[in-house]
Amino acid sequence: MSETTRTVVRAKAGVKLERVEQADKNEVSFWLTTHRLQSARLIFNETEANRAYALEVEAFLKDPVILNLMKTGHLES
């Protein structure tokens, strides 16, 4: 059975980047999740994962719908 470990690397403004390690395969990947997108992104390169995270946080903080939800208390920043 494959043992998978998930660790939150960064989380801000509704965007979360997790490091996913599969011990038996010696494989590392990254999950990027956000309230803006309907599905998580799977990224295999750490530099690309960090870049995607930064871009998504920036986009999240500029999205007028998201800003209104945060302002009215329906979504935490």
Contacts in CASP RR format, 6 or more apart in sequence:
PFRMAT RR
TARGET T0000
AUTHOR 0000-0000-0000
METHOD contacts of the structure
MODEL  1
MSETTRTVVRAKAGVKLERVEQADKNEVSFWLTTHRLQSARLIFNETEAN
RAYALEVEAFLKDPVILNLMKTGHLES
2 22 0 8 1.000
2 23 0 8 1.000
2 24 0 8 1.000
2 25 0 8 1.000
3 22 0 8 1.000
3 23 0 8 1.000
3 24 0 8 1.000
4 20 0 8 1.000
4 21 0 8 1.000
4 22 0 8 1.000
4 23 0 8 1.000
5 20 0 8 1.000
5 21 0 8 1.000
5 23 0 8 1.000
6 18 0 8 1.000
6 19 0 8 1.000
6 20 0 8 1.000
6 31 0 8 1.000
7 18 0 8 1.000
7 19 0 8 1.000
7 21 0 8 1.000
8 16 0 8 1.000
8 17 0 8 1.000
8 18 0 8 1.000
9 17 0 8 1.000
9 18 0 8 1.000
9 19 0 8 1.000
9 30 0 8 1.000
9 49 0 8 1.000
10 16 0 8 1.000
10 17 0 8 1.000
10 50 0 8 1.000
10 53 0 8 1.000
11 17 0 8 1.000
12 57 0 8 1.000
13 57 0 8 1.000
13 60 0 8 1.000
13 61 0 8 1.000
13 77 0 8 1.000
14 34 0 8 1.000
14 35 0 8 1.000
14 60 0 8 1.000
14 75 0 8 1.000
14 76 0 8 1.000
14 77 0 8 1.000
15 32 0 8 1.000
15 33 0 8 1.000
15 34 0 8 1.000
15 35 0 8 1.000
15 53 0 8 1.000
15 56 0 8 1.000
15 57 0 8 1.000
15 60 0 8 1.000
16 31 0 8 1.000
16 32 0 8 1.000
16 33 0 8 1.000
16 34 0 8 1.000
17 30 0 8 1.000
17 31 0 8 1.000
17 32 0 8 1.000
17 49 0 8 1.000
17 50 0 8 1.000
17 53 0 8 1.000
18 30 0 8 1.000
18 31 0 8 1.000
18 33 0 8 1.000
19 28 0 8 1.000
19 29 0 8 1.000
19 30 0 8 1.000
20 28 0 8 1.000
20 29 0 8 1.000
20 30 0 8 1.000
20 31 0 8 1.000
21 27 0 8 1.000
21 28 0 8 1.000
22 28 0 8 1.000
28 44 0 8 1.000
28 46 0 8 1.000
29 42 0 8 1.000
29 43 0 8 1.000
29 44 0 8 1.000
30 42 0 8 1.000
30 43 0 8 1.000
30 44 0 8 1.000
30 46 0 8 1.000
30 49 0 8 1.000
31 40 0 8 1.000
31 41 0 8 1.000
31 42 0 8 1.000
31 43 0 8 1.000
32 40 0 8 1.000
32 41 0 8 1.000
32 43 0 8 1.000
32 49 0 8 1.000
32 52 0 8 1.000
32 53 0 8 1.000
32 56 0 8 1.000
33 40 0 8 1.000
33 41 0 8 1.000
34 56 0 8 1.000
34 60 0 8 1.000
35 60 0 8 1.000
35 66 0 8 1.000
35 75 0 8 1.000
36 56 0 8 1.000
36 59 0 8 1.000
36 60 0 8 1.000
36 63 0 8 1.000
36 66 0 8 1.000
37 56 0 8 1.000
41 52 0 8 1.000
43 49 0 8 1.000
43 52 0 8 1.000
60 66 0 8 1.000
61 67 0 8 1.000
66 75 0 8 1.000
69 75 0 8 1.000
70 76 0 8 1.000
70 77 0 8 1.000
END
